[in-house]
Amino acid sequence: MSILWTIFIGLIAGALAKFIMPGKDPGGIIITILIGIAGSIVFTYLGEFLGFYEPGQTAGFIGATIGAIILLAIYRLFKKPGA
């Protein structure tokens, strides 16, 4: 059940991140889920570094969304113009 919950939260967090930052980004439901899951991982480590979380804690829904927004921003920095 944990994997299904992670996928569901990843989908919602990724979709919310794409809604907050509209534009031409890699699309599709699978990519959206992966962005949300990766965002959760990114913000878990960032949160531990900044002292938001104790070691072993994971980012919640808001953290996953913030992490997904960070990933979309990084993608846009390195995306070729016009591509």
C-alpha positions in Angstrom: 0.0 0.0 0.0 2.9 2.3 0.7 4.1 2.3 -3.0 0.6 3.1 -4.2 0.3 5.9 -1.7 3.7 7.3 -2.9 2.6 7.1 -6.5 -0.7 8.9 -5.7 1.0 11.7 -3.7 3.6 12.0 -6.5 0.8 12.4 -9.1 -1.0 15.1 -7.1 2.2 16.9 -6.1 3.5 16.8 -9.7 0.2 18.0 -11.1 0.0 20.8 -8.6 3.6 21.9 -9.4 2.8 22.0 -13.1 -0.4 24.0 -12.3 1.6 26.5 -10.3 4.3 26.7 -12.9 2.5 26.5 -16.3 4.6 26.2 -19.4 6.1 23.7 -21.8 7.5 21.0 -19.6 7.9 17.2 -20.2 4.3 16.0 -20.1 2.3 12.9 -19.6 0.9 11.3 -16.4 4.0 9.1 -15.9 6.4 12.1 -16.1 4.1 14.0 -13.7 4.2 11.2 -11.2 7.9 10.9 -11.5 8.4 14.7 -11.0 6.3 14.5 -7.9 8.1 11.5 -6.4 11.5 13.0 -7.3 10.3 16.3 -5.8 9.6 14.5 -2.5 13.0 12.9 -2.5 14.7 16.3 -3.3 12.8 18.1 -0.5 13.4 15.3 2.0 17.2 15.8 1.7 16.9 19.6 1.4 14.6 19.6 4.5 17.1 17.5 6.5 19.9 19.8 5.4 17.9 22.9 6.5 16.8 21.3 9.7 13.1 21.0 8.8 13.2 17.2 9.2 15.0 14.8 11.4 17.1 12.0 9.8 14.7 9.3 8.6 11.7 11.6 8.2 10.3 12.1 4.7 8.7 15.2 3.1 5.0 15.4 3.1 2.6 16.6 0.4 3.6 20.2 0.6 7.3 19.3 0.6 6.8 17.1 -2.4 5.1 19.9 -4.2 7.9 22.4 -3.4 10.5 19.8 -4.5 8.6 19.3 -7.8 8.5 23.1 -8.3 12.3 23.2 -7.7 12.8 20.4 -10.2 10.7 22.2 -12.9 12.6 25.4 -12.3 15.9 23.6 -12.7 14.6 21.9 -15.9 13.7 25.3 -17.3 17.1 26.7 -16.5 18.9 24.0 -18.6 16.3 23.7 -21.3 17.4 24.9 -24.7 15.6 28.0 -25.9 13.0 27.2 -28.5 13.0 23.5 -27.7 
